[in-house]
Amino acid sequence: MWRILRPDAVRVWNLEEVRDSLRWYHMVMRGERPAKYLICKKVALEIDKPLTSLSEDALWKLHREASSNFKALWRKTREGEVSLEELSDPKVSYLDLKVELAFRMLRKCEFCERKCGVDRLKGEKGFCKLDSNSRVASYFLHMGEEAPLVPSGTIFFTSCNSSCVFCQNWDISQDPLSGVEVSPEELANIMEYLRREGAKNINFVGGDPTPHLHNIVKALKYTDVNVPLLWNSNFYMSLKACELLIDLMDIALPDLKWGNDRCALRLSKLPNYFKVVTRNIKLFYDSEVETIIRHLVLPSHLNCCTRPVLKWIAENCPKALVNVMDQWHPDYLVARYPEKYPDISRYLTEDEIKEAYEEAERLKLRWRAVS
Ligand code: SF4
């Protein structure tokens, strides 16, 4: 059925630049290689004490060592030199360590760059208004994502660490109590169900998935389903959160919207935006996480945002696919109070869309296949 709805989801794989940019993702999607999180489960930790008895500093040291062991095993797996079936399950794995660290971080939450420092296990809440429980608003096979991702097994988590005045998912992102509570075990069942139904990937999104990092990482303990994992986020994570995610995610879908901090603060309430988000995208990219970067073109923001964003991508992530998105429409607070946001309270003009595409072309970005 999905082939009829999106024939481009098949045709896109004939394009050399897509195959080159998404080589690993393509192999996992087709079941020819194991997803990275399954490799993490095979990386053994050399310890003689329980993880719970170690200090956080000691855990991070172990994490760095395990990460380099992971990378060696991943590269061999990628090149077909090792099969996971040949390896036994360790007593304590790299994934167990990630779970322990995620729950330690939750006690003074620093999943995102806001670093609220609240103890979410005790029920305290920071900017995202979430305690330790995760709620899911919906999950389904998404047919509207970029062609290489369709059908995408999308899980929409509630709440967000950002507050965009134009949010198109505001009913989910601004209401932490929407949806239903899911445990890590239930999340694992959802992943398995979506793959069975034909999902090419598991797409963690919201709102934003970052505040749910602990439950997502823990869910991976309860399944062995082989499916690429996709981090679909505003990428405003802390460095530590990036470290936890990089060896787990087979593909990243960062949203790079703002080309300067002034626009980001006024319209998304995100301080220090450009430095944080570009730092994180570059970190994933340099760690060989295959990437499709989304840039939503906003009216009146061509010079302050679109041009610097596309320039940054060309200079820093030349192999990433880029979705130059033209589907802007005024929503949420912008639709309610257009007089407060005169720059974006209208639709894009044809000239603005054309200029954005021309800039992507001029910079030789890989944008045509996914825009
Ligand atoms: S996820 Fe971010 S916004 Fe939410 S409590 Fe943690 S640091 Fe604060």
Boltz pocket constraint, residues with backbone or C-beta under 6 A from the ligand:
constraints:
  - pocket:
      binder: B
      contacts: [[A, 109], [A, 110], [A, 111], [A, 112], [A, 113], [A, 114], [A, 115], [A, 116], [A, 117], [A, 118], [A, 125], [A, 126], [A, 127], [A, 128], [A, 129], [A, 130], [A, 160], [A, 161], [A, 210], [A, 211]]
      max_distance: 6.0
